[in-house]
Amino acid sequence: MKLLLICLDGLRADLAMPSLVAADPAFATPDHPADPRFVCEQVASGGAVPDHTLSLDEVPGCLAPTLTRLARGDETSQGRLIPVWMTPPTDSGPGWASLLTGSTHEQCNVWWNEFVGHDLARRPDILSRLFFANPAARTIAAATWDAFTQASGPGPIIHSRVDQQRTGQHQLFHPGHDGSLESLLASDDAVRTWASWKLLHEGPDGAVVYLEGVDATGHAYGADSARYREAVSRVDEATRHLVKAVSERHEQLGEDWLIAVTTDHGHKPEGGHGEDEVEVRRSFLIVHRVGGPLPAAATRPSVLRPEQVMNLLLECVGAQQGSWQAPDLGVLRDITATGPTRDPRFEW
């Protein structure tokens, strides 16, 4: 089975798919507490965390028909929406590192977007794990954020695997942008176009596609803004292009595809994230099998933590790993990674 994992940064699940979120009680409350260092100020002072989940009446129409259709499935393809509760700090670096490598913050030592002292070299990503399971597997990754794919960036979360790049077995795409919202949205379009073409014409065994426009819009205008809702609709349409590509592969070539969609965090009404508000910690995993029933593994969990997502997807596509019973291999540390102290003396 082939895997397409679509990563939509900063997407509010309750805004994109309000009826599905409201129907599942597991979306209401986080399944594990936050580290006291990363709670919002209101909780730190003894107050309650307000839940800014949008009601059905507040959401104008269906902003994400593609995501909703993927989650619901239809008469030929089965889909499911699984709640995922992110572990603070709810920044993109630690969020995507956990989702894509199956690691806790402590294991990969990614706590901020700067990736200071990260241990990603020993925490292989989901595409690398597909390759390790079968060295004949072909993989692609496309992203607007250099932390995903660029060896010169702060990560990369997706391993470069230069030998496989030289043979075309592992392809990476990063269009770059100048930092403005308009340029970033144009980069999202470039990622969508490149990935859609590769999916349709080359049919890789594993693909990770990352789109950043919703998150950038949330920072600029807030989750309660009309611009944020437009960004949700825009990224939903980009998702449709990717889904259409693999659906045509199934229809014309009989390929077996699992489509997965997730996000690393939500956004506050005024914009921003990083702490433990409900609307920020609430994430999701959509699993959708084109033209068939879901794998048994995808029907089991009622709720997930970010470090559980990768292994679930690997199990769904049948990518069995080695025993990993070699404790003497690798670098041993005598310092336990505990994360940032939040000591203001280290802020510059």
N, C-alpha and C positions, 0 to 999 in steps of 0.2 A: 504494500500500500504506500502511495506517495503522500507527502505532507506539505501543505501550504499553511504557514503560520503568519497571520497578518497582525502587526503590532501598531495599535492606534494610540498615540501618546496623549494622555490627559483627557480621556473621553468620559463624560458623566453617563454612567449606565442608566440612571433613573431618568435622564433627559432623552437619551437615544431610544430606549426601549421601556417606556414607563409602565405599560400594562404588564409586561413580563416580570419586571422587577417588583411591582406591587403584588403580583400573584405568588411570590416565593418569600415566605417569612424569613428565610435564611439571609435575605438581603437587608434585613432591618438593623441588625446589631452585629458588630465584629465578633468573631469566634475566639479571639485571643487578645489580651490587653496589650497596651503599648508600653514600651520602656519609658519610665518617668522622665527621661531626658528629652523625649520627643512629644510630650503632650502639649496641647494648645494652652495658651495662657489662662483661659477660663477654667480649664480643669486643674491646672497647677494652683490656682487660687481657691479651689474648692467648689467651683460652679459646675453646672451640667453642660455636656456638649450638645449644642443645638443641632438637630438634624434638618438640613436644608433640602431634603429630598423634595423634588417638584411633584406636585399632585398631577393627576391626569388632566385636570381642568386647566392647569398652568402651561401645559405643553401644547403648542399650536400644531395640530396634525401629527402625522407620523414623520419624524425627522430622519429616521434610519430604517427605511423599508427593507433594504438589503440585509442588514443585521437581523432584523425581526424575522425575515423569511428564513435565514440561515438557522436561527435558534429554534424556530417552530418546525422546520422541515415541511415536507409535503407528501403526496402519495407515493413518490418514488425515492425520495432522499430523506433520511432521518437526521434531525438536529436536536440540540439540547443547549440550554443556558445554565451554567454552573456558577454560583457565587464564589468569588475569590476575595479574601480580605487581606489587603497589603499590610506588611509590617513596617511601622514607622522607623526611620524617617522616610516619608513618602515623596522622595525626590526620584528623578528619572534614573540616575545612575544605579543606586541600590535596587530600585524596583525592577528594571530590566535585567540587571545582573542576576537577581534571584530567579526571575521567570525563565530566563534563557539558559541558565547553567544549573538549575536545581539546587542552588546554594542559599543558605542563610547569609545575612550580612556578615556574621562572624566568620563564616567559612570562606567567602570570597574577599572579605575585608574591603568591601565597597560601601561607603557611608554617605558620600556626597558626590556631586557631579564632577569633582576634580579627580576622583579615583586615586587619591593619595595612598600609596603603599598597597595597591590592590594585589590579589593573588589569583588573578584570572588565568594565568598560565597553567595552573594546576586545577582549574575548574572548567573543563571543556564545555563548550556550548552545544546546543541541541543539534546543529548541523554537523559538528565534529563527531558527536556521538553516533549519528547515522553513518558517517564514514567509518568509524571504528567498528560498528556492527557489520558493515559490508563495504570493504575498500573499493568496490565497483560503483558505489553510490555517487551520483552527481548532485551537487548542491549549488545554490545561488543565494545571495543576500544583497538587498538593496535598501539604502537608508539615507535620509537627509542629514542625520546626526553623525559626525565623524567618530563618536565614541563606539558606534556599532561596528564599523568595518575598517576604519583607517588605522594602520599600524602607527602612524604619526599622531594620532589623536590621543585622548586621555585613556582609552581602553587598550585594545579593542575588545568588546564583549564577544564578537564573532571571531574566532581564531583565523589568522591569515592563511595558514596552510599553503605556503608559497609553492611547494612542489606540485600540489594539485592545481594551483592557479596557472602554472606554466603549461600544463596539459589541457587546460580548459575544463577540468573536472570540478573545480571550485571557482565560481565567478562572483566578484564583488563589484558593487556599483555605488558611487557616492558623488552626486552631481555638484555639491557645494552650493553656498549662497553667501550673500554679503551681510547677513544678519537682520535685514529688514523683513517685515512680515510678507510683503509682496514677493520678495526674492525667495523666501522660504516656501511659500505656496507654489511658486513656479518650480522649485526643486521637488516638491511633493508630486507635481504633475509629471516631472521627468522620471521619478522613481516609478510611478504607476505605469507610464508608457514602457519603460525598459523592462520592468518585471512582467507586465502583461505579454509582451512579445516573447520573452524567454519562456514563460510558462506555456504559451500556446504552441510555439514552434520547436522548442527543445525538450519540454516536459521533464525538468529535473526531478530527482527523487525526493529532494527536500528543498524548501524555499522559505526564507524569512524576509518579509517586506515591512518596512517601518515607515510610517507617515507621521509628520510632526505638526501639521498645520493647526489641529484642534488645540493642542497645548499652547502654541504660540499665541493663538487668538484669545485663549483663556487668560493668559498673562496680560495681554494688551487691553482687553475689554471686560473680563470677568465672565463667569458662567451664566449669569442672569441676562447677558446682553443678546441682542438680536444677531450681532456678528458671530458670537459663539455658536448660536443655533445654525447659522448659515454654514459655519465651518463643519459642524456635525453632518449636515446634509451633503456637503462637498466631499467629505472623506467617506461617507456611505456610498456615494456614487463611484469613487475611486475603488472601493472594495468590490462593487459590482463588476467593474472591468476585470479585476483579478479572478473573481469567481467565474465569470463568463469564460475566461481562458481555460481554466481547468475543467469546467463543465463540458466544453467542446472537445477536450482531450478524451473525456470519458465517453461522450456520445459517439465520436468518430473512431476512436482507437480502443475503446473498452478499458481504459486505464482506471485503476481504483484509487480514488483521492479522498483524503481526509482534510477538510478545511477547518482551521482553528483561528479564532480571533480573540485578542485580549488587550488590556490596557494596564498601564503601570500605576495610575492614580486618577482621581477626579480633579475637580477644581472647586474652590470656594465661590460663593456668589459674586464676590468682589474680585475674584481671581487669585491665583496662588495656591500653594500646597506645601507639604513638607512635614506636617505634624499629624495629628490623629483624629481630625474631624471625620464624622461618619461619611459625609459625601466625598471626602478626599481618600479615605481608606477603601471605599467600596470599589471593587473591580469585578471582573467577570471572565469566564472562559466560554466561548461558543465553540462547540464541536459539531461538525456537520459532515456526513459521509455522502458523497455524490453518488446517487443511484443505488443506494442500499441502506441496510440497517447499521446503526452505530456499533462499533466494537464493544464487547462486554465491559471492558475496562472503563469506557466513557459513561456507562450507565450506573456505576457504583457510587461515586462520591456525591454527597449532598452539599458539601462546601469544601473549598480548597484554600491552602496557603500558597503564597507565590512559589516557594521552593518545591512544591509538589507538582506544579504544572508540567515541567519538562518531562519528568519520568512518566507521568500519565500519558502524555502524547507519544513518547517512545514505546510504551506498552501497547498503545492503540495501533500503531503501525507495525508492530512486531519486531522492533529493533532491539534484539537481545544483546546485553552487554557482557563483558568478561566478569570474572569472579571478583575482581578488585581485592583479592586476598593476598596482598604483597606489602605488609606494613613497613618493611625495611627500604622500600623504594621511595624516592622523592626527598624533598628538603624537609628536615625536621627543625622546628622552631622551638626556642626555649622561652619565647614571649607570647603570651596569650593575646590575641586580637580582641580588644574590648570596645573599640570605636572611639568617637570623639568625646572629649570631657565637657564640652560646652563652656570651657573656662575662657572668659573674655580676654584674659591676658594673651591668648594665642590668636586673637582676631586682629587683623591689620587693615 
